[in-house]
Amino acid sequence: MTGAGDNTGDGRADLVGINDGSDDPCLGSFQFTDSGGLGAFTEIECGWGPYAAARKVAGMGDLDGDGNGDLVAVDTTNGRLRYWFGDGQGGYGRTFTWGSGFAGYELAS
C-alpha cells in the first residue's frame, strides 16, 4: 500500500495497493471520503504479480508535471524500474521502463 497523491481528480489523496490474494494480483485504490474515511477497494488493473512483493511499488507524486499522481515499481522478474503515469481519472495510462538491476532495491515512499 502506498500514497499515490490524488489519482482520481477529486481533490483528496488516494491509497493504492496490490491485492495479491489471487492468482492474478490486481492494482487498486482506496479513495478517502469527505468524512476522512476510506471507500471500498476499486480495482484498476490486474497482472501486477511481478510488483506484488513488499516495498516494490511507491507513489511518487507527479513525475511528468500533468497534475496527476504517478507510480514507480520494481519488476521482481527482471529488475527493471517502471513508471506508470496517472490519468487523473483513477487509472494509469502511459508507462515507461528505465534500466535494469533494481531487483535488490526496496522503494521508500
C-alpha positions in Angstrom: 0.0 0.0 0.0 1.3 3.4 -0.9 0.1 7.0 -1.0 -0.5 8.0 -4.7 -1.5 11.6 -4.4 -4.8 12.5 -5.9 -5.2 9.9 -8.7 -8.9 10.5 -9.2 -9.0 14.3 -9.5 -11.4 14.8 -6.6 -9.0 16.9 -4.6 -8.3 14.2 -2.0 -5.4 11.9 -1.6 -5.8 8.2 -2.5 -4.1 5.0 -1.4 -3.0 2.4 -3.9 -2.2 -1.2 -3.3 -1.9 -4.6 -4.8 -4.5 -7.3 -3.8 -2.2 -10.3 -4.1 -4.7 -12.8 -2.6 -5.4 -14.4 -6.0 -3.6 -16.0 -9.0 -3.7 -12.6 -10.8 -2.8 -9.8 -8.4 -4.6 -6.5 -9.1 -3.7 -2.9 -8.5 -6.5 -0.9 -7.0 -7.2 2.2 -4.9 -9.0 3.3 -1.8 -10.3 6.8 -2.1 -10.7 9.0 1.0 -14.3 10.1 1.7 -15.4 13.6 2.7 -15.6 12.5 6.3 -12.0 11.2 6.2 -12.8 7.5 6.0 -11.8 5.1 3.2 -14.1 4.0 0.5 -14.1 0.4 -1.0 -11.2 -1.0 -2.9 -11.6 -0.2 -6.6 -9.8 -2.4 -9.0 -7.7 -0.6 -11.6 -5.8 -3.3 -13.4 -4.7 -6.9 -12.9 -1.5 -8.6 -13.9 0.6 -6.9 -11.1 2.2 -10.2 -9.9 5.8 -9.1 -10.6 5.2 -6.0 -8.4 3.3 -7.6 -5.5 6.4 -8.2 -3.4 6.6 -5.9 -0.3 8.1 -2.5 -0.9 8.3 -2.8 -4.7 5.6 -0.1 -5.5 5.7 3.5 -4.4 3.6 6.6 -5.1 6.0 9.3 -6.3 3.8 12.3 -6.7 3.6 13.9 -10.1 6.6 12.8 -12.2 5.6 14.2 -15.5 4.1 17.6 -14.5 0.5 16.9 -15.5 -1.0 17.3 -12.1 -1.8 13.6 -11.6 -0.3 11.1 -9.1 2.2 8.6 -10.6 3.6 5.3 -9.5 7.1 3.7 -9.6 7.7 0.0 -9.3 10.4 -2.6 -9.5 9.6 -5.7 -11.6 10.8 -8.6 -9.5 11.1 -10.9 -12.6 13.7 -8.8 -14.4 14.8 -6.0 -12.0 13.6 -3.2 -14.2 12.3 0.1 -12.8 8.9 1.1 -14.3 6.9 4.3 -14.1 3.1 4.5 -14.5 1.7 7.9 -15.2 -1.7 8.7 -13.6 -4.6 9.6 -15.9 -6.4 11.8 -13.4 -9.5 9.5 -13.5 -8.3 6.8 -11.1 -6.2 4.8 -13.6 -2.7 4.7 -15.0 -2.1 5.1 -18.7 1.4 5.6 -20.1 4.3 3.5 -18.8 8.0 4.0 -19.1 10.7 1.4 -18.3 14.0 2.6 -17.2 17.0 0.3 -16.9 17.5 -2.9 -15.0 19.4 -4.1 -12.0 16.9 -2.8 -9.4 15.7 -6.2 -8.1 17.7 -5.8 -4.9 16.2 -2.4 -4.0 13.2 -1.6 -2.0 11.2 1.6 -2.8 10.7 4.1 0.0 7.7 6.3 -0.3 
